[in-house]
């Protein structure tokens, strides 16, 4: 159960990091 929550949290963090990396590219357009 806890492991599942941790995996979901990790996925969220990865998504957030991806967004942070993509954001400057969007702003440059």
PyMOL Python script that loads the backbone (N, CA, C, O; Angstrom):
from pymol import cmd

cmd.read_pdbstr("""\
ATOM      1  N   UNK A   1       0.839  -1.205   0.000  1.00  0.00           N
ATOM      2  CA  UNK A   1       0.000   0.000   0.000  1.00  0.00           C
ATOM      3  C   UNK A   1       0.872   1.254   0.000  1.00  0.00           C
ATOM      4  O   UNK A   1       0.721   2.136  -0.845  1.00  0.00           O
ATOM      5  N   UNK A   2       1.779   1.309   0.958  1.00  0.00           N
ATOM      6  CA  UNK A   2       2.668   2.471   1.049  1.00  0.00           C
ATOM      7  C   UNK A   2       3.543   2.569  -0.202  1.00  0.00           C
ATOM      8  O   UNK A   2       3.798   3.658  -0.716  1.00  0.00           O
ATOM      9  N   UNK A   3       3.990   1.421  -0.673  1.00  0.00           N
ATOM     10  CA  UNK A   3       4.839   1.400  -1.865  1.00  0.00           C
ATOM     11  C   UNK A   3       4.106   2.004  -3.057  1.00  0.00           C
ATOM     12  O   UNK A   3       4.685   2.735  -3.860  1.00  0.00           O
ATOM     13  N   UNK A   4       2.822   1.681  -3.152  1.00  0.00           N
ATOM     14  CA  UNK A   4       2.012   2.216  -4.250  1.00  0.00           C
ATOM     15  C   UNK A   4       1.961   3.738  -4.190  1.00  0.00           C
ATOM     16  O   UNK A   4       2.095   4.415  -5.210  1.00  0.00           O
ATOM     17  N   UNK A   5       1.768   4.260  -2.998  1.00  0.00           N
ATOM     18  CA  UNK A   5       1.710   5.715  -2.816  1.00  0.00           C
ATOM     19  C   UNK A   5       3.050   6.340  -3.202  1.00  0.00           C
ATOM     20  O   UNK A   5       3.092   7.382  -3.856  1.00  0.00           O
ATOM     21  N   UNK A   6       4.122   5.708  -2.799  1.00  0.00           N
ATOM     22  CA  UNK A   6       5.453   6.228  -3.122  1.00  0.00           C
ATOM     23  C   UNK A   6       5.680   6.228  -4.636  1.00  0.00           C
ATOM     24  O   UNK A   6       6.257   7.166  -5.186  1.00  0.00           O
ATOM     25  N   UNK A   7       5.226   5.181  -5.289  1.00  0.00           N
ATOM     26  CA  UNK A   7       5.401   5.118  -6.743  1.00  0.00           C
ATOM     27  C   UNK A   7       4.601   6.212  -7.434  1.00  0.00           C
ATOM     28  O   UNK A   7       5.079   6.833  -8.383  1.00  0.00           O
ATOM     29  N   UNK A   8       3.387   6.444  -6.960  1.00  0.00           N
ATOM     30  CA  UNK A   8       2.571   7.512  -7.541  1.00  0.00           C
ATOM     31  C   UNK A   8       3.219   8.865  -7.299  1.00  0.00           C
ATOM     32  O   UNK A   8       3.234   9.724  -8.181  1.00  0.00           O
ATOM     33  N   UNK A   9       3.750   9.047  -6.108  1.00  0.00           N
ATOM     34  CA  UNK A   9       4.400  10.309  -5.770  1.00  0.00           C
ATOM     35  C   UNK A   9       5.620  10.528  -6.655  1.00  0.00           C
ATOM     36  O   UNK A   9       5.866  11.633  -7.137  1.00  0.00           O
ATOM     37  N   UNK A  10       6.377   9.456  -6.859  1.00  0.00           N
ATOM     38  CA  UNK A  10       7.562   9.545  -7.713  1.00  0.00           C
ATOM     39  C   UNK A  10       7.161   9.932  -9.135  1.00  0.00           C
ATOM     40  O   UNK A  10       7.818  10.752  -9.776  1.00  0.00           O
ATOM     41  N   UNK A  11       6.079   9.333  -9.615  1.00  0.00           N
ATOM     42  CA  UNK A  11       5.602   9.668 -10.960  1.00  0.00           C
ATOM     43  C   UNK A  11       5.205  11.138 -11.040  1.00  0.00           C
ATOM     44  O   UNK A  11       5.463  11.804 -12.042  1.00  0.00           O
ATOM     45  N   UNK A  12       4.583  11.634  -9.988  1.00  0.00           N
ATOM     46  CA  UNK A  12       4.183  13.045  -9.954  1.00  0.00           C
ATOM     47  C   UNK A  12       5.412  13.943  -9.997  1.00  0.00           C
ATOM     48  O   UNK A  12       5.436  14.945 -10.712  1.00  0.00           O
ATOM     49  N   UNK A  13       6.417  13.580  -9.236  1.00  0.00           N
ATOM     50  CA  UNK A  13       7.648  14.383  -9.201  1.00  0.00           C
ATOM     51  C   UNK A  13       8.303  14.387 -10.580  1.00  0.00           C
ATOM     52  O   UNK A  13       8.780  15.422 -11.045  1.00  0.00           O
ATOM     53  N   UNK A  14       8.322  13.239 -11.222  1.00  0.00           N
ATOM     54  CA  UNK A  14       8.906  13.147 -12.558  1.00  0.00           C
ATOM     55  C   UNK A  14       8.118  14.020 -13.528  1.00  0.00           C
ATOM     56  O   UNK A  14       8.704  14.716 -14.358  1.00  0.00           O
ATOM     57  N   UNK A  15       6.791  13.984 -13.425  1.00  0.00           N
ATOM     58  CA  UNK A  15       5.955  14.820 -14.293  1.00  0.00           C
ATOM     59  C   UNK A  15       6.248  16.299 -14.054  1.00  0.00           C
ATOM     60  O   UNK A  15       6.334  17.087 -14.995  1.00  0.00           O
ATOM     61  N   UNK A  16       6.398  16.658 -12.787  1.00  0.00           N
ATOM     62  CA  UNK A  16       6.662  18.064 -12.452  1.00  0.00           C
ATOM     63  C   UNK A  16       8.011  18.492 -13.017  1.00  0.00           C
ATOM     64  O   UNK A  16       8.141  19.590 -13.557  1.00  0.00           O
ATOM     65  N   UNK A  17       9.013  17.626 -12.891  1.00  0.00           N
ATOM     66  CA  UNK A  17      10.336  17.953 -13.417  1.00  0.00           C
ATOM     67  C   UNK A  17      10.285  18.107 -14.936  1.00  0.00           C
ATOM     68  O   UNK A  17      10.948  18.974 -15.505  1.00  0.00           O
ATOM     69  N   UNK A  18       9.504  17.271 -15.569  1.00  0.00           N
ATOM     70  CA  UNK A  18       9.367  17.362 -17.022  1.00  0.00           C
ATOM     71  C   UNK A  18       8.722  18.688 -17.403  1.00  0.00           C
ATOM     72  O   UNK A  18       9.143  19.342 -18.357  1.00  0.00           O
ATOM     73  N   UNK A  19       7.700  19.077 -16.655  1.00  0.00           N
ATOM     74  CA  UNK A  19       7.032  20.357 -16.915  1.00  0.00           C
ATOM     75  C   UNK A  19       7.996  21.516 -16.734  1.00  0.00           C
ATOM     76  O   UNK A  19       8.019  22.447 -17.539  1.00  0.00           O
ATOM     77  N   UNK A  20       8.787  21.456 -15.680  1.00  0.00           N
ATOM     78  CA  UNK A  20       9.742  22.533 -15.401  1.00  0.00           C
ATOM     79  C   UNK A  20      10.754  22.642 -16.539  1.00  0.00           C
ATOM     80  O   UNK A  20      11.186  23.740 -16.891  1.00  0.00           O
ATOM     81  N   UNK A  21      11.129  21.501 -17.111  1.00  0.00           N
ATOM     82  CA  UNK A  21      12.086  21.522 -18.217  1.00  0.00           C
ATOM     83  C   UNK A  21      11.442  22.037 -19.501  1.00  0.00           C
ATOM     84  O   UNK A  21      12.087  22.709 -20.306  1.00  0.00           O
ATOM     85  N   UNK A  22      10.158  21.712 -19.683  1.00  0.00           N
ATOM     86  CA  UNK A  22       9.469  22.123 -20.910  1.00  0.00           C
ATOM     87  C   UNK A  22       9.026  23.578 -20.872  1.00  0.00           C
ATOM     88  O   UNK A  22       8.888  24.215 -21.917  1.00  0.00           O
ATOM     89  N   UNK A  23       8.807  24.095 -19.695  1.00  0.00           N
ATOM     90  CA  UNK A  23       8.284  25.454 -19.561  1.00  0.00           C
ATOM     91  C   UNK A  23       9.161  26.508 -20.245  1.00  0.00           C
ATOM     92  O   UNK A  23       8.632  27.329 -20.994  1.00  0.00           O
ATOM     93  N   UNK A  24      10.460  26.517 -20.021  1.00  0.00           N
ATOM     94  CA  UNK A  24      11.306  27.519 -20.694  1.00  0.00           C
ATOM     95  C   UNK A  24      11.206  27.414 -22.221  1.00  0.00           C
ATOM     96  O   UNK A  24      11.264  28.424 -22.921  1.00  0.00           O
ATOM     97  N   UNK A  25      11.056  26.199 -22.725  1.00  0.00           N
ATOM     98  CA  UNK A  25      10.914  26.028 -24.170  1.00  0.00           C
ATOM     99  C   UNK A  25       9.629  26.684 -24.653  1.00  0.00           C
ATOM    100  O   UNK A  25       9.604  27.306 -25.715  1.00  0.00           O
ATOM    101  N   UNK A  26       8.579  26.545 -23.884  1.00  0.00           N
ATOM    102  CA  UNK A  26       7.295  27.161 -24.244  1.00  0.00           C
ATOM    103  C   UNK A  26       7.390  28.683 -24.189  1.00  0.00           C
ATOM    104  O   UNK A  26       6.818  29.382 -25.025  1.00  0.00           O
ATOM    105  N   UNK A  27       8.112  29.180 -23.206  1.00  0.00           N
ATOM    106  CA  UNK A  27       8.221  30.631 -23.036  1.00  0.00           C
ATOM    107  C   UNK A  27       9.037  31.270 -24.155  1.00  0.00           C
ATOM    108  O   UNK A  27       8.826  32.436 -24.489  1.00  0.00           O
ATOM    109  N   UNK A  28       9.959  30.520 -24.730  1.00  0.00           N
ATOM    110  CA  UNK A  28      10.814  31.065 -25.791  1.00  0.00           C
ATOM    111  C   UNK A  28      10.049  31.274 -27.088  1.00  0.00           C
ATOM    112  O   UNK A  28      10.422  32.117 -27.904  1.00  0.00           O
ATOM    113  N   UNK A  29       8.993  30.517 -27.278  1.00  0.00           N
ATOM    114  CA  UNK A  29       8.250  30.588 -28.543  1.00  0.00           C
ATOM    115  C   UNK A  29       7.645  31.971 -28.777  1.00  0.00           C
ATOM    116  O   UNK A  29       6.991  32.195 -29.795  1.00  0.00           O
TER     117      UNK A  29
END
""", "prot")
cmd.dss("prot")
cmd.show_as("cartoon", "prot")
cmd.util.cbc("prot")
cmd.orient("prot")
